[in-house]
């Protein structure tokens, strides 16, 4: 998807965002704006904008469906337990029409008053990307907030922290992180395991095992970093 002509990079300084890999259109739009997007399978939130701020994007149709099936408030609970600042973005120009307006207003009110979330409405993917970029820019460049997958809102258990370390590795989501920890027993064993043994766990495979070992063994040199993660 090509960005509209008026959607240009907002700032020359580097803005980084963790994005759920199941949001390809918004990821492309963020990249067009100049963001460095790190694609992952995120367990909580669709976009992580700083260590304290995360966003959940929903189309109007998905928002209404999530109210019906109970997902919305479960997501809101998990988000606000994990991040200090939570943003819900509802994208699209028309309601799905399945819910009475009073019920929709009640859901909006609950997100704001019961969960302390911010609520924004955008017209399209590009508008959503602009809002995400602006929030990330404010957090990282103006407020000097670090970027990390897990927020600092709640005290994580030891197993949560262990999973968080392993999930930060490339192409490792929550399920694979659990499988690796179950197989190797602890974080150190994963970090020191040979490529051939890593490849045997779950659906990791040789290619991703090689990628993990590269990240673990490579010398730290920010000057050689690329503009965007592969």
C-alpha positions as CSV (number, residue, x, y, z in Angstrom):
1,X,0.0,0.0,0.0
2,X,1.5,3.3,-1.1
3,X,1.1,6.2,1.4
4,X,-0.9,9.2,0.3
5,X,1.1,12.1,-1.0
6,X,0.5,14.3,2.0
7,X,1.6,11.5,4.4
8,X,5.3,12.2,4.7
9,X,7.9,11.5,7.5
10,X,7.0,13.6,10.5
11,X,10.4,13.8,12.0
12,X,13.9,13.0,10.9
13,X,15.0,11.4,14.3
14,X,14.5,7.7,14.6
15,X,11.2,6.5,16.0
16,X,10.8,2.8,16.8
17,X,7.6,0.8,17.2
18,X,6.9,-2.8,18.1
19,X,4.0,-4.0,16.0
20,X,2.1,-7.2,15.9
21,X,3.0,-9.0,12.6
22,X,-0.7,-9.5,12.0
23,X,-1.1,-5.8,11.2
24,X,0.6,-5.6,7.8
25,X,-1.2,-2.6,6.3
26,X,-0.5,-0.4,9.3
27,X,3.1,-1.6,9.5
28,X,3.6,-0.6,5.9
29,X,2.0,2.8,6.6
30,X,4.2,3.3,9.6
31,X,7.3,2.5,7.6
32,X,6.2,5.0,4.9
33,X,6.2,7.6,7.7
34,X,9.8,6.8,8.6
35,X,9.2,4.6,11.7
36,X,11.5,1.7,12.4
37,X,9.0,-1.1,12.9
38,X,10.0,-4.3,14.8
39,X,7.5,-7.0,13.8
40,X,6.6,-9.6,16.5
41,X,3.8,-11.8,17.6
42,X,2.6,-9.6,20.5
43,X,0.7,-11.3,23.4
44,X,-0.7,-8.0,24.6
45,X,-1.5,-5.0,22.4
46,X,-1.2,-4.5,18.6
47,X,1.5,-1.7,18.9
48,X,4.0,-0.9,21.7
49,X,5.0,2.8,21.5
50,X,7.2,3.0,24.7
51,X,7.7,1.1,27.9
52,X,4.6,2.7,29.3
53,X,2.4,3.1,26.3
54,X,0.6,0.6,24.1
55,X,-2.2,0.7,21.5
56,X,-4.9,-1.6,20.4
57,X,-6.3,-1.1,16.8
58,X,-9.8,-2.2,15.9
59,X,-12.0,-1.7,12.9
60,X,-15.5,-0.6,13.8
61,X,-16.8,-4.0,12.8
62,X,-14.2,-5.8,15.0
63,X,-14.9,-3.4,17.9
64,X,-18.6,-4.3,17.9
65,X,-17.8,-8.0,17.6
66,X,-15.3,-7.9,20.4
67,X,-18.1,-6.4,22.7
68,X,-20.4,-9.3,21.7
69,X,-17.9,-12.1,22.3
70,X,-16.4,-10.6,25.4
71,X,-12.9,-10.0,24.0
72,X,-12.9,-6.2,24.4
73,X,-12.9,-5.9,28.2
74,X,-10.6,-8.9,28.6
75,X,-8.1,-7.1,26.4
76,X,-8.6,-3.9,28.2
77,X,-7.9,-5.6,31.5
78,X,-4.7,-7.2,30.3
79,X,-3.5,-4.0,28.6
80,X,-4.1,-1.8,31.7
81,X,-2.4,-4.4,33.9
82,X,0.7,-4.3,31.7
83,X,1.0,-0.7,30.5
84,X,0.6,2.6,32.3
85,X,-0.9,4.3,29.2
86,X,-3.4,2.4,27.0
87,X,-4.8,3.7,23.7
88,X,-7.7,2.1,21.8
89,X,-7.9,3.2,18.1
90,X,-11.2,2.5,16.3
91,X,-10.7,2.7,12.5
92,X,-13.3,3.2,9.8
93,X,-16.0,5.7,8.8
94,X,-19.2,3.8,9.7
95,X,-20.4,1.6,12.6
96,X,-21.1,-2.0,11.7
97,X,-24.7,-1.5,12.6
98,X,-25.0,-4.5,14.9
99,X,-25.2,-2.5,18.1
100,X,-27.6,0.2,19.3
101,X,-25.8,3.5,19.7
102,X,-26.5,3.6,23.4
103,X,-24.7,0.3,23.8
104,X,-21.7,1.6,21.8
105,X,-21.6,4.7,23.9
106,X,-21.7,2.4,27.0
107,X,-18.7,0.4,25.7
108,X,-16.8,3.6,24.9
109,X,-17.6,5.0,28.4
110,X,-16.4,1.8,30.1
111,X,-13.1,1.8,28.4
112,X,-12.5,5.4,29.4
113,X,-13.9,5.4,33.0
114,X,-13.5,1.8,34.2
115,X,-10.1,1.1,32.5
116,X,-8.6,4.6,32.1
117,X,-7.9,4.0,28.4
118,X,-7.8,6.7,25.8
119,X,-10.1,6.3,22.8
120,X,-9.4,7.7,19.3
121,X,-11.4,7.4,16.0
122,X,-9.5,7.3,12.7
123,X,-10.8,7.2,9.1
124,X,-8.3,4.8,7.6
125,X,-5.0,3.0,7.9
126,X,-2.9,6.0,7.1
127,X,-4.6,8.1,9.7
128,X,-4.1,5.3,12.3
129,X,-0.4,5.2,11.4
130,X,0.0,8.9,11.8
131,X,-1.5,8.8,15.2
132,X,0.7,5.9,16.3
133,X,3.7,7.6,14.9
134,X,2.9,10.9,16.7
135,X,2.4,9.2,20.1
136,X,5.6,7.1,19.7
137,X,7.5,10.3,18.7
138,X,6.2,12.2,21.7
139,X,7.0,9.3,24.1
140,X,10.5,8.5,22.8
141,X,11.8,11.9,21.6
142,X,10.0,14.4,23.9
143,X,9.5,12.4,27.1
144,X,12.6,10.2,26.6
145,X,10.7,7.0,27.4
146,X,12.5,3.8,26.4
147,X,10.9,1.2,24.1
148,X,10.4,-2.3,25.4
149,X,7.9,-5.1,24.6
150,X,6.8,-5.5,28.2
151,X,5.6,-2.4,30.2
152,X,6.4,-1.6,33.8
153,X,2.8,-1.4,35.0
154,X,2.6,-4.6,37.0
155,X,5.2,-6.7,38.9
156,X,5.9,-9.6,36.6
157,X,6.4,-13.0,38.0
158,X,9.7,-14.8,37.6
159,X,8.3,-16.9,34.8
160,X,6.9,-13.8,33.1
161,X,10.3,-12.2,33.2
162,X,11.9,-15.3,31.7
163,X,9.4,-15.5,28.9
164,X,9.8,-11.8,28.3
165,X,13.6,-12.3,27.7
166,X,13.0,-15.1,25.3
167,X,10.2,-13.4,23.5
168,X,12.5,-10.4,22.8
169,X,14.5,-12.7,20.5
170,X,13.7,-12.5,16.7
171,X,10.7,-14.5,15.5
172,X,9.9,-15.8,19.0
173,X,6.3,-15.4,20.1
174,X,4.7,-16.4,23.5
175,X,4.1,-20.1,22.5
176,X,7.6,-20.7,21.2
177,X,9.1,-18.9,24.2
178,X,7.2,-21.3,26.5
179,X,8.3,-24.3,24.4
180,X,12.0,-23.2,24.5
181,X,11.9,-22.7,28.3
182,X,10.1,-26.1,28.9
183,X,12.7,-27.8,26.7
184,X,15.9,-26.2,28.0
185,X,14.8,-25.4,31.6
186,X,16.1,-21.9,31.9
187,X,17.2,-18.8,30.0
188,X,20.9,-19.5,30.2
189,X,20.5,-23.0,28.6
190,X,18.7,-21.4,25.7
191,X,21.3,-18.7,25.2
192,X,24.1,-21.3,25.2
193,X,22.4,-24.0,23.2
194,X,23.9,-25.0,19.8
195,X,22.0,-24.1,16.7
196,X,21.3,-27.7,15.9
197,X,19.6,-28.3,19.2
198,X,17.6,-25.1,19.1
199,X,16.3,-26.1,15.6
200,X,14.6,-29.2,17.2
201,X,12.3,-27.3,19.5
202,X,8.7,-26.7,18.3
203,X,8.5,-25.2,14.9
204,X,11.7,-23.1,15.3
205,X,13.6,-24.8,12.4
206,X,17.1,-24.3,11.1
207,X,16.6,-20.8,9.7
208,X,15.2,-19.2,12.8
209,X,17.7,-21.1,15.0
210,X,20.5,-19.6,13.0
211,X,18.9,-16.1,13.4
212,X,18.7,-16.6,17.2
213,X,22.4,-17.6,17.4
214,X,23.4,-14.6,15.3
215,X,21.6,-12.2,17.7
216,X,23.1,-13.9,20.8
217,X,26.7,-14.1,19.5
218,X,27.0,-10.8,17.5
219,X,29.1,-8.0,19.0
220,X,27.0,-4.9,20.0
221,X,27.6,-2.2,17.4
222,X,24.7,0.3,16.9
223,X,26.6,1.9,14.1
224,X,25.9,-1.1,11.9
225,X,22.2,-1.2,12.6
226,X,19.9,-1.1,9.6
227,X,16.9,1.3,9.2
228,X,14.3,-1.5,9.6
229,X,14.2,-5.0,11.0
230,X,13.9,-7.8,8.4
